[in-house]
């Protein structure tokens, strides 16, 4: 032993400080013989006997095996530790509670319950624990979103929220335009029918605005129809908003189809078994489902990779190695099978064989991410043999090929002692989605491994555009063309910005003052040619119109924040406020009833999200009601007309 220590001492003294040396002495038991169930039973037995040292040893081994087998989540054990932490909190043992919650985070870094438990523990520290409690609450809210399952739940929540917000915004915008500009449409009918036909004009305007409902097309068509009917009376900003809303409604059909396909895949047992193989722990049911799928789909290598990963998670190393060897017999250059088989040999201490397979995988010329993984694992295998220079060279090559991927590996698969685990290859979450999306049973696409996220399938989305929403823009253009054809040069009715009188901008002097009728133009711009009684009468009209506008603005802003700004020709600000208001309300209603944002227990997850949503609603409400715009600010620049020739001669 003295000679061996003397031989190894120079290697230990001159090893690079950043490289961790792993003890390669014989282990007490081979990794393949270790079972999470057995280790958990040993942990609970030691804990019940009060043997803290044995319990900590069993927990350390569980955490070590989680890293060695590349398991993202040991959710069942983590939830059990969360339960221990909650019980300790209730009994007042804060130290034991904190240890339990931190064990849960180590067993499943994506479990919201563990972070919420830490937040409750921090809250018991008083003011000093406020900042850590907020930090842990945010971490718990975002923890699941970094997983494929969390991403799916987020997508399933955001799509309905955005669609409901879009529908609500379109309804509010359309109603506001009817309130503001509906009388202009009626005025056009009055001018067309002549004096004494006001009732007929009012009735015809009402029929035109309610036409989709009267034709049994559905009430939801009314807002879009209103935008089309009142389009010629809008300003340029409002026209852009109207076109954007119509376009968004049209393109929402492919989004709905995508969500429907995802929800159909969610019903597929094979999809969940594959997702567990990617992110979950050992699962007997998932193993059985993948074994059956592998037998039924012998030409689909994806199930070989998924099943091999599950075998490794369950500690069935020999079964996994046999599966990969069978795959290599049909394709000796299969990079996933080469890498994962080498990792199993690495776990069994067969480092020369593992190094040879890593090099074989590199020589096969795989894509950069796969080559970086081979080099990364090769560096760790060389470290196990105390071969520091080859290890450093392999790590440098891995960083050169994909440094961000290497950084991810270092952050995910790091042991408590500071050294790292070799990394398995397999399918990505995007590839699993592409494999099952749209299928409640069976497989949609085979052999997706290594192909990445699927490209946008435009041919499959084009049929979704063939619906009534797609036809509506054509109907809207036809309706606008008919209105302009019918009214001809008189289809330029607008409302005076001072007194509110409807007039034709081509027939009055308002065209030179940008939004004023003839009398208001002379009264407020030219300031001559108006008698005293006419001036007083017009000022009373202006005062009455200002009061009416103020009342309508207040009523609309109180009912729906942002609607008042739409009424006041502030389309950008108004649409933003209305959309935020509708989106927050939709998110609050859906997360509270149908689509919860977190799966954590109500005892741990406090309704902080609802509090934040209420704060956002309050800010929007106050902003919409406090920032009242001036209606006259939308006046166009004044364009002076040239003086008549006779007047110029007299002036000269």
Secondary structure by P-SEA (a helix, b strand, c coil): caaaaaaaaaaaaacccccccccccccccccccccaaaaaaaaaaaaaacaaaaaaaaaaaaaaaaaaaccccaaaaaaaaaaaaaaaaaacaaaaaaaaaaaaaaaccccaaaaaaaaaaaaaccccaaaaaaaaaaaaaacccccaaaaaaaaaaaaaaaaaaaaaaaaaaaaaaaaccaaaaaaaaaaaacccaaaaaaaaaaaaaaccccccccccaaaaaaaaaacccccaaaaaaaaaaaaaaaaaaaaaaaaaaaaaaaacaaaaaaaaaccccccaaaaaaaaaaaaaccccaaaaaaaaaaaaaacaaaaaaaaaaaaaaacccaaaaaaaaaaaaaaacaaaaaaaaaaaaaaacccaaaaaaaaaaaaaaaaaacccaaaaaaaaaaaaacaaaaaaaaacccccccbbbbbbbbbcaaaaaaacccccccccccccccccccccccccccccccccccaaaaaaaaaaaaaaaaaccccccccccccbbbbbcccccccccccccaaaaaaccccccccaaaaaaaaaaaaaaaaaaaaaaaaaaaaccaaaaaaacaaaaaaaaaaaaaaaaaaaaaaaccccccccccccccaaaaaaaaaaaaaaaaaaaaccccccccccccccccccaaaaaaac
